């Protein structure tokens, strides 16, 4: 009985921590910096992307792994907006295996 209660408690705590992460609030400047990265990804301008990432003080791996733009990963967002230059830069700087990512479609 104790094992069942512990398992249920562990499951509930994992679920609530995941839900808390999904609804995490950022301060306005951080949120604006992340929006600027998405805009730079969409624009196709490598210079704008480099500036936005530098201003946000994040690395490209964090952008590739954690940032979501309109419900898509950062790389997929750039590809879907035909911004191949910024998609290639992100893939190169974040050490993404683009062939595997494209195969998932």
N, CA, C and O atoms as a GROMACS GRO file, in nm:
protein
  420
    1UNK      N    1   0.082  -0.119   0.000
    1UNK     CA    2   0.000   0.000   0.000
    1UNK      C    3   0.087   0.126   0.000
    1UNK      O    4   0.057   0.223  -0.069
    2UNK      N    5   0.196   0.122   0.080
    2UNK     CA    6   0.286   0.237   0.085
    2UNK      C    7   0.349   0.263  -0.052
    2UNK      O    8   0.365   0.378  -0.093
    3UNK      N    9   0.386   0.155  -0.122
    3UNK     CA   10   0.448   0.170  -0.253
    3UNK      C   11   0.353   0.234  -0.352
    3UNK      O   12   0.395   0.316  -0.435
    4UNK      N   13   0.226   0.199  -0.346
    4UNK     CA   14   0.127   0.256  -0.436
    4UNK      C   15   0.110   0.405  -0.408
    4UNK      O   16   0.103   0.484  -0.501
    5UNK      N   17   0.104   0.443  -0.281
    5UNK     CA   18   0.088   0.583  -0.244
    5UNK      C   19   0.210   0.664  -0.287
    5UNK      O   20   0.197   0.776  -0.335
    6UNK      N   21   0.328   0.606  -0.269
    6UNK     CA   22   0.451   0.676  -0.309
    6UNK      C   23   0.454   0.693  -0.461
    6UNK      O   24   0.493   0.799  -0.511
    7UNK      N   25   0.414   0.590  -0.534
    7UNK     CA   26   0.412   0.599  -0.680
    7UNK      C   27   0.314   0.705  -0.727
    7UNK      O   28   0.344   0.781  -0.819
    8UNK      N   29   0.198   0.712  -0.665
    8UNK     CA   30   0.098   0.813  -0.702
    8UNK      C   31   0.149   0.952  -0.669
    8UNK      O   32   0.133   1.044  -0.749
    9UNK      N   33   0.211   0.967  -0.554
    9UNK     CA   34   0.265   1.098  -0.514
    9UNK      C   35   0.375   1.142  -0.611
    9UNK      O   36   0.381   1.259  -0.648
   10UNK      N   37   0.461   1.049  -0.650
   10UNK     CA   38   0.568   1.083  -0.743
   10UNK      C   39   0.512   1.123  -0.879
   10UNK      O   40   0.560   1.217  -0.941
   11UNK      N   41   0.410   1.053  -0.925
   11UNK     CA   42   0.348   1.085  -1.053
   11UNK      C   43   0.282   1.222  -1.048
   11UNK      O   44   0.295   1.300  -1.142
   12UNK      N   45   0.212   1.251  -0.941
   12UNK     CA   46   0.148   1.382  -0.928
   12UNK      C   47   0.249   1.495  -0.922
   12UNK      O   48   0.227   1.601  -0.980
   13UNK      N   49   0.359   1.473  -0.850
   13UNK     CA   50   0.459   1.579  -0.840
   13UNK      C   51   0.527   1.604  -0.974
   13UNK      O   52   0.558   1.719  -1.006
   14UNK      N   53   0.550   1.499  -1.053
   14UNK     CA   54   0.609   1.518  -1.186
   14UNK      C   55   0.512   1.592  -1.277
   14UNK      O   56   0.553   1.679  -1.354
   15UNK      N   57   0.387   1.558  -1.269
   15UNK     CA   58   0.286   1.624  -1.353
   15UNK      C   59   0.271   1.770  -1.320
   15UNK      O   60   0.259   1.853  -1.410
   16UNK      N   61   0.271   1.804  -1.193
   16UNK     CA   62   0.255   1.944  -1.156
   16UNK      C   63   0.379   2.026  -1.188
   16UNK      O   64   0.368   2.143  -1.222
   17UNK      N   65   0.498   1.965  -1.177
   17UNK     CA   66   0.619   2.041  -1.212
   17UNK      C   67   0.626   2.066  -1.362
   17UNK      O   68   0.672   2.172  -1.404
   18UNK      N   69   0.581   1.970  -1.442
   18UNK     CA   70   0.578   1.990  -1.587
   18UNK      C   71   0.476   2.097  -1.623
   18UNK      O   72   0.500   2.178  -1.712
   19UNK      N   73   0.362   2.098  -1.554
   19UNK     CA   74   0.260   2.198  -1.580
   19UNK      C   75   0.310   2.337  -1.539
   19UNK      O   76   0.280   2.436  -1.606
   20UNK      N   77   0.384   2.344  -1.431
   20UNK     CA   78   0.437   2.473  -1.386
   20UNK      C   79   0.537   2.528  -1.486
   20UNK      O   80   0.541   2.648  -1.509
   21UNK      N   81   0.617   2.440  -1.546
   21UNK     CA   82   0.712   2.485  -1.647
   21UNK      C   83   0.641   2.537  -1.770
   21UNK      O   84   0.685   2.636  -1.830
   22UNK      N   85   0.534   2.473  -1.809
   22UNK     CA   86   0.463   2.513  -1.930
   22UNK      C   87   0.397   2.650  -1.913
   22UNK      O   88   0.378   2.721  -2.012
   23UNK      N   89   0.362   2.687  -1.792
   23UNK     CA   90   0.295   2.815  -1.769
   23UNK      C   91   0.387   2.916  -1.702
   23UNK      O   92   0.339   3.011  -1.639
   24UNK      N   93   0.518   2.897  -1.714
   24UNK     CA   94   0.613   2.985  -1.649
   24UNK      C   95   0.602   3.126  -1.707
   24UNK      O   96   0.594   3.144  -1.829
   25UNK      N   97   0.601   3.225  -1.621
   25UNK     CA   98   0.593   3.364  -1.664
   25UNK      C   99   0.733   3.424  -1.664
   25UNK      O  100   0.814   3.398  -1.575
   26UNK      N  101   0.760   3.502  -1.765
   26UNK     CA  102   0.887   3.574  -1.776
   26UNK      C  103   0.860   3.722  -1.757
   26UNK      O  104   0.749   3.770  -1.778
   27UNK      N  105   0.965   3.794  -1.716
   27UNK     CA  106   0.947   3.938  -1.710
   27UNK      C  107   0.938   3.992  -1.854
   27UNK      O  108   0.974   3.923  -1.949
   28UNK      N  109   0.891   4.113  -1.868
   28UNK     CA  110   0.863   4.168  -2.001
   28UNK      C  111   0.986   4.175  -2.089
   28UNK      O  112   0.977   4.146  -2.209
   29UNK      N  113   1.100   4.213  -2.034
   29UNK     CA  114   1.220   4.227  -2.118
   29UNK      C  115   1.269   4.090  -2.167
   29UNK      O  116   1.312   4.078  -2.281
   30UNK      N  117   1.263   3.989  -2.081
   30UNK     CA  118   1.305   3.855  -2.123
   30UNK      C  119   1.212   3.803  -2.230
   30UNK      O  120   1.257   3.746  -2.330
   31UNK      N  121   1.083   3.821  -2.210
   31UNK     CA  122   0.986   3.775  -2.309
   31UNK      C  123   1.005   3.846  -2.442
   31UNK      O  124   0.997   3.784  -2.548
   32UNK      N  125   1.031   3.976  -2.437
   32UNK     CA  126   1.053   4.051  -2.560
   32UNK      C  127   1.180   4.005  -2.631
   32UNK      O  128   1.183   3.999  -2.754
   33UNK      N  129   1.284   3.972  -2.555
   33UNK     CA  130   1.408   3.921  -2.615
   33UNK      C  131   1.382   3.788  -2.687
   33UNK      O  132   1.437   3.765  -2.795
   34UNK      N  133   1.301   3.702  -2.628
   34UNK     CA  134   1.270   3.574  -2.690
   34UNK      C  135   1.183   3.593  -2.815
   34UNK      O  136   1.201   3.522  -2.914
   35UNK      N  137   1.091   3.687  -2.809
   35UNK     CA  138   1.009   3.718  -2.927
   35UNK      C  139   1.098   3.772  -3.038
   35UNK      O  140   1.077   3.740  -3.155
   36UNK      N  141   1.196   3.853  -3.003
   36UNK     CA  142   1.288   3.907  -3.103
   36UNK      C  143   1.370   3.797  -3.170
   36UNK      O  144   1.401   3.806  -3.288
   37UNK      N  145   1.403   3.692  -3.095
   37UNK     CA  146   1.474   3.579  -3.156
   37UNK      C  147   1.382   3.512  -3.258
   37UNK      O  148   1.427   3.478  -3.368
   38UNK      N  149   1.257   3.493  -3.225
   38UNK     CA  150   1.162   3.433  -3.320
   38UNK      C  151   1.147   3.520  -3.444
   38UNK      O  152   1.143   3.469  -3.556
   39UNK      N  153   1.138   3.651  -3.424
   39UNK     CA  154   1.127   3.742  -3.538
   39UNK      C  155   1.251   3.735  -3.626
   39UNK      O  156   1.242   3.738  -3.749
   40UNK      N  157   1.368   3.727  -3.563
   40UNK     CA  158   1.492   3.719  -3.639
   40UNK      C  159   1.501   3.587  -3.715
   40UNK      O  160   1.548   3.583  -3.828
   41UNK      N  161   1.455   3.479  -3.652
   41UNK     CA  162   1.453   3.350  -3.722
   41UNK      C  163   1.364   3.358  -3.845
   41UNK      O  164   1.400   3.305  -3.951
   42UNK      N  165   1.251   3.422  -3.833
   42UNK     CA  166   1.156   3.432  -3.943
   42UNK      C  167   1.208   3.523  -4.054
   42UNK      O  168   1.180   3.500  -4.172
   43UNK      N  169   1.283   3.626  -4.016
   43UNK     CA  170   1.328   3.724  -4.115
   43UNK      C  171   1.431   3.668  -4.212
   43UNK      O  172   1.441   3.714  -4.326
   44UNK      N  173   1.506   3.570  -4.169
   44UNK     CA  174   1.610   3.514  -4.255
   44UNK      C  175   1.742   3.589  -4.246
   44UNK      O  176   1.837   3.554  -4.316
   45UNK      N  177   1.749   3.690  -4.163
   45UNK     CA  178   1.871   3.770  -4.149
   45UNK      C  179   1.961   3.710  -4.042
   45UNK      O  180   1.926   3.705  -3.924
   46UNK      N  181   2.078   3.666  -4.085
   46UNK     CA  182   2.174   3.607  -3.993
   46UNK      C  183   2.221   3.711  -3.892
   46UNK      O  184   2.236   3.680  -3.774
   47UNK      N  185   2.243   3.832  -3.938
   47UNK     CA  186   2.288   3.939  -3.848
   47UNK      C  187   2.184   3.967  -3.740
   47UNK      O  188   2.219   3.980  -3.623
   48UNK      N  189   2.057   3.975  -3.778
   48UNK     CA  190   1.951   3.998  -3.679
   48UNK      C  191   1.944   3.884  -3.578
   48UNK      O  192   1.922   3.908  -3.459
   49UNK      N  193   1.962   3.762  -3.624
   49UNK     CA  194   1.958   3.648  -3.533
   49UNK      C  195   2.074   3.653  -3.434
   49UNK      O  196   2.056   3.631  -3.315
   50UNK      N  197   2.193   3.682  -3.484
   50UNK     CA  198   2.309   3.691  -3.394
   50UNK      C  199   2.289   3.800  -3.289
   50UNK      O  200   2.319   3.780  -3.172
   51UNK      N  201   2.237   3.914  -3.332
   51UNK     CA  202   2.212   4.024  -3.238
   51UNK      C  203   2.106   3.986  -3.134
   51UNK      O  204   2.123   4.014  -3.016
   52UNK      N  205   1.999   3.923  -3.179
   52UNK     CA  206   1.890   3.887  -3.088
   52UNK      C  207   1.936   3.784  -2.985
   52UNK      O  208   1.900   3.794  -2.867
   53UNK      N  209   2.015   3.687  -3.028
   53UNK     CA  210   2.064   3.585  -2.934
   53UNK      C  211   2.161   3.648  -2.835
   53UNK      O  212   2.158   3.616  -2.716
   54UNK      N  213   2.244   3.738  -2.883
   54UNK     CA  214   2.340   3.804  -2.793
   54UNK      C  215   2.266   3.892  -2.691
   54UNK      O  216   2.302   3.892  -2.573
   55UNK      N  217   2.166   3.966  -2.736
   55UNK     CA  218   2.089   4.052  -2.644
   55UNK      C  219   2.012   3.970  -2.540
   55UNK      O  220   1.996   4.013  -2.426
   56UNK      N  221   1.965   3.853  -2.580
   56UNK     CA  222   1.889   3.769  -2.488
   56UNK      C  223   1.981   3.695  -2.390
   56UNK      O  224   1.934   3.640  -2.291
   57UNK      N  225   2.109   3.695  -2.419
   57UNK     CA  226   2.209   3.628  -2.334
   57UNK      C  227   2.178   3.478  -2.317
   57UNK      O  228   2.182   3.423  -2.207
   58UNK      N  229   2.149   3.417  -2.429
   58UNK     CA  230   2.129   3.272  -2.432
   58UNK      C  231   2.221   3.215  -2.538
   58UNK      O  232   2.272   3.288  -2.623
   59UNK      N  233   2.242   3.085  -2.533
   59UNK     CA  234   2.323   3.023  -2.636
   59UNK      C  235   2.234   2.956  -2.740
   59UNK      O  236   2.114   2.936  -2.717
   60UNK      N  237   2.292   2.923  -2.852
   60UNK     CA  238   2.215   2.867  -2.962
   60UNK      C  239   2.157   2.730  -2.927
   60UNK      O  240   2.050   2.695  -2.977
   61UNK      N  241   2.224   2.654  -2.845
   61UNK     CA  242   2.173   2.523  -2.805
   61UNK      C  243   2.043   2.540  -2.726
   61UNK      O  244   1.947   2.465  -2.745
   62UNK      N  245   2.041   2.639  -2.636
   62UNK     CA  246   1.920   2.665  -2.558
   62UNK      C  247   1.806   2.711  -2.650
   62UNK      O  248   1.691   2.672  -2.629
   63UNK      N  249   1.838   2.791  -2.748
   63UNK     CA  250   1.736   2.835  -2.844
   63UNK      C  251   1.681   2.716  -2.920
   63UNK      O  252   1.559   2.701  -2.934
   64UNK      N  253   1.769   2.630  -2.968
   64UNK     CA  254   1.726   2.514  -3.047
   64UNK      C  255   1.647   2.414  -2.963
   64UNK      O  256   1.550   2.356  -3.012
   65UNK      N  257   1.687   2.394  -2.840
   65UNK     CA  258   1.623   2.292  -2.755
   65UNK      C  259   1.496   2.341  -2.687
   65UNK      O  260   1.402   2.264  -2.672
   66UNK      N  261   1.493   2.466  -2.645
   66UNK     CA  262   1.387   2.511  -2.554
   66UNK      C  263   1.291   2.615  -2.610
   66UNK      O  264   1.177   2.624  -2.564
   67UNK      N  265   1.333   2.693  -2.708
   67UNK     CA  266   1.247   2.802  -2.756
   67UNK      C  267   1.142   2.748  -2.853
   67UNK      O  268   1.173   2.670  -2.944
   68UNK      N  269   1.018   2.789  -2.831
   68UNK     CA  270   0.908   2.754  -2.919
   68UNK      C  271   0.854   2.882  -2.983
   68UNK      O  272   0.825   2.979  -2.913
   69UNK      N  273   0.842   2.881  -3.114
   69UNK     CA  274   0.788   2.995  -3.187
   69UNK      C  275   0.663   2.948  -3.260
   69UNK      O  276   0.670   2.863  -3.348
   70UNK      N  277   0.549   3.002  -3.223
   70UNK     CA  278   0.419   2.962  -3.280
   70UNK      C  279   0.398   2.811  -3.274
   70UNK      O  280   0.347   2.752  -3.369
   71UNK      N  281   0.436   2.750  -3.164
   71UNK     CA  282   0.413   2.609  -3.143
   71UNK      C  283   0.511   2.517  -3.211
   71UNK      O  284   0.493   2.395  -3.209
   72UNK      N  285   0.615   2.571  -3.271
   72UNK     CA  286   0.717   2.491  -3.339
   72UNK      C  287   0.851   2.513  -3.273
   72UNK      O  288   0.873   2.615  -3.208
   73UNK      N  289   0.941   2.417  -3.291
   73UNK     CA  290   1.077   2.439  -3.244
   73UNK      C  291   1.137   2.554  -3.324
   73UNK      O  292   1.089   2.586  -3.433
   74UNK      N  293   1.240   2.615  -3.271
   74UNK     CA  294   1.301   2.732  -3.337
   74UNK      C  295   1.348   2.696  -3.478
   74UNK      O  296   1.326   2.772  -3.572
   75UNK      N  297   1.413   2.581  -3.493
   75UNK     CA  298   1.464   2.541  -3.624
   75UNK      C  299   1.349   2.515  -3.721
   75UNK      O  300   1.353   2.560  -3.835
   76UNK      N  301   1.249   2.442  -3.676
   76UNK     CA  302   1.135   2.412  -3.763
   76UNK      C  303   1.060   2.539  -3.802
   76UNK      O  304   1.010   2.550  -3.914
   77UNK      N  305   1.053   2.636  -3.709
   77UNK     CA  306   0.989   2.764  -3.738
   77UNK      C  307   1.062   2.836  -3.850
   77UNK      O  308   0.998   2.889  -3.941
   78UNK      N  309   1.194   2.838  -3.844
   78UNK     CA  310   1.272   2.904  -3.949
   78UNK      C  311   1.254   2.832  -4.083
   78UNK      O  312   1.238   2.897  -4.187
   79UNK      N  313   1.257   2.701  -4.081
   79UNK     CA  314   1.241   2.624  -4.205
   79UNK      C  315   1.102   2.646  -4.264
   79UNK      O  316   1.089   2.663  -4.386
   80UNK      N  317   0.999   2.647  -4.180
   80UNK     CA  318   0.863   2.663  -4.231
   80UNK      C  319   0.838   2.802  -4.287
   80UNK      O  320   0.744   2.822  -4.364
   81UNK      N  321   0.922   2.899  -4.249
   81UNK     CA  322   0.911   3.035  -4.303
   81UNK      C  323   1.012   3.061  -4.414
   81UNK      O  324   1.038   3.177  -4.449
   82UNK      N  325   1.070   2.955  -4.469
   82UNK     CA  326   1.167   2.963  -4.579
   82UNK      C  327   1.287   3.052  -4.545
   82UNK      O  328   1.342   3.118  -4.632
   83UNK      N  329   1.326   3.053  -4.420
   83UNK     CA  330   1.443   3.130  -4.375
   83UNK      C  331   1.561   3.033  -4.360
   83UNK      O  332   1.604   3.001  -4.249
   84UNK      N  333   1.611   2.988  -4.473
   84UNK     CA  334   1.714   2.884  -4.470
   84UNK      C  335   1.846   2.932  -4.410
   84UNK      O  336   1.917   2.854  -4.347
   85UNK      N  337   1.877   3.059  -4.428
   85UNK     CA  338   2.003   3.109  -4.373
   85UNK      C  339   2.003   3.103  -4.220
   85UNK      O  340   2.100   3.058  -4.160
   86UNK      N  341   1.894   3.149  -4.159
   86UNK     CA  342   1.889   3.146  -4.012
   86UNK      C  343   1.872   3.003  -3.961
   86UNK      O  344   1.925   2.969  -3.855
   87UNK      N  345   1.800   2.919  -4.035
   87UNK     CA  346   1.786   2.779  -3.995
   87UNK      C  347   1.922   2.708  -4.000
   87UNK      O  348   1.955   2.631  -3.910
   88UNK      N  349   1.999   2.735  -4.104
   88UNK     CA  350   2.132   2.675  -4.115
   88UNK      C  351   2.225   2.723  -4.005
   88UNK      O  352   2.301   2.645  -3.949
   89UNK      N  353   2.220   2.854  -3.975
   89UNK     CA  354   2.306   2.907  -3.869
   89UNK      C  355   2.270   2.844  -3.735
   89UNK      O  356   2.359   2.804  -3.660
   90UNK      N  357   2.142   2.836  -3.705
   90UNK     CA  358   2.099   2.775  -3.580
   90UNK      C  359   2.143   2.630  -3.572
   90UNK      O  360   2.192   2.585  -3.469
   91UNK      N  361   2.126   2.556  -3.680
   91UNK     CA  362   2.166   2.416  -3.682
   91UNK      C  363   2.317   2.402  -3.662
   91UNK      O  364   2.362   2.313  -3.590
   92UNK      N  365   2.393   2.489  -3.726
   92UNK     CA  366   2.539   2.483  -3.714
   92UNK      C  367   2.586   2.517  -3.573
   92UNK      O  368   2.668   2.446  -3.515
   93UNK      N  369   2.533   2.626  -3.517
   93UNK     CA  370   2.578   2.672  -3.385
   93UNK      C  371   2.528   2.582  -3.272
   93UNK      O  372   2.593   2.572  -3.168
   94UNK      N  373   2.415   2.516  -3.291
   94UNK     CA  374   2.359   2.431  -3.186
   94UNK      C  375   2.396   2.284  -3.207
   94UNK      O  376   2.354   2.197  -3.130
   95UNK      N  377   2.476   2.256  -3.309
   95UNK     CA  378   2.518   2.120  -3.341
   95UNK      C  379   2.399   2.027  -3.361
   95UNK      O  380   2.395   1.916  -3.308
   96UNK      N  381   2.302   2.074  -3.437
   96UNK     CA  382   2.183   1.993  -3.465
   96UNK      C  383   2.212   1.901  -3.582
   96UNK      O  384   2.284   1.937  -3.675
   97UNK      N  385   2.155   1.782  -3.577
   97UNK     CA  386   2.164   1.689  -3.688
   97UNK      C  387   2.040   1.712  -3.775
   97UNK      O  388   1.934   1.655  -3.750
   98UNK      N  389   2.056   1.795  -3.875
   98UNK     CA  390   1.943   1.840  -3.956
   98UNK      C  391   1.880   1.724  -4.032
   98UNK      O  392   1.758   1.721  -4.049
   99UNK      N  393   1.959   1.629  -4.078
   99UNK     CA  394   1.903   1.517  -4.153
   99UNK      C  395   1.803   1.438  -4.069
   99UNK      O  396   1.698   1.398  -4.119
  100UNK      N  397   1.836   1.415  -3.942
  100UNK     CA  398   1.744   1.343  -3.855
  100UNK      C  399   1.619   1.425  -3.826
  100UNK      O  400   1.509   1.370  -3.816
  101UNK      N  401   1.635   1.557  -3.813
  101UNK     CA  402   1.520   1.642  -3.786
  101UNK      C  403   1.424   1.643  -3.904
  101UNK      O  404   1.302   1.639  -3.884
  102UNK      N  405   1.477   1.647  -4.024
  102UNK     CA  406   1.392   1.651  -4.142
  102UNK      C  407   1.326   1.514  -4.167
  102UNK      O  408   1.218   1.506  -4.225
  103UNK      N  409   1.391   1.408  -4.124
  103UNK     CA  410   1.336   1.274  -4.144
  103UNK      C  411   1.213   1.251  -4.058
  103UNK      O  412   1.134   1.161  -4.088
  104UNK      N  413   1.195   1.329  -3.952
  104UNK     CA  414   1.082   1.311  -3.862
  104UNK      C  415   0.951   1.360  -3.922
  104UNK      O  416   0.844   1.329  -3.869
  105UNK      N  417   0.957   1.434  -4.030
  105UNK     CA  418   0.835   1.488  -4.091
  105UNK      C  419   0.746   1.383  -4.133
  105UNK      O  420   0.638   1.411  -4.187
   0.00000   0.00000   0.00000
